[in-house]
Amino acid sequence: MEYPVIHTNIWDAVIAVPVVLIMTQILKKVFRIPSLYVPTIAVILGLTFSVIISHRQYFLGGVFMGYFYGYAAIGTYSALKTSVLHFRRDSKHYS
């Protein structure tokens, strides 16, 4: 069995993850989705964008990359939130 070749491109690195992140935040605010479900929504959006837009020629490659889109968006949001909270906490000590 030969493993598939999955090519990454500018869509993967610069567009897909921010789009998933932004769409997840919009859905969270508009529909008041509990925080518990937000990561699941990010993965579903990542899978959807990957299969329909980015890797429509190869379904399994789209599913594979879709998980990366979703989880990269989750990790990016978590890292940004942690950094902002830490910065706010530390800036109060220097005021």
C-alpha positions, 0 to 999 in steps of 0.5 A: 500500500502506497501512502498518499502525498499530501501537498501543503500550500499557502492556503494551509499556512496562512489562510485556513487556520485564521479562517477557522479561528475567526469563524469559530469565534463568530459562531461562538458569539452569535449563537452563544455556544458554551466553551465546552463545544468550541473546540469541536466546532473548530475541528468540524470547520477545519474538516469542512474547509479542508474537504470542500475547499483545500483538498477536494480532489482527495477526500482522505487527504482533506480529512487528514489536513482538516484535523490539523486546521481545526487543532491548529486554530484551537492551539492558536486561540489557547496560546493567544488567550494565555498570553493576553491573560498573563500580560494583563496580570503582569501589567497590573504589577508594574502600574 
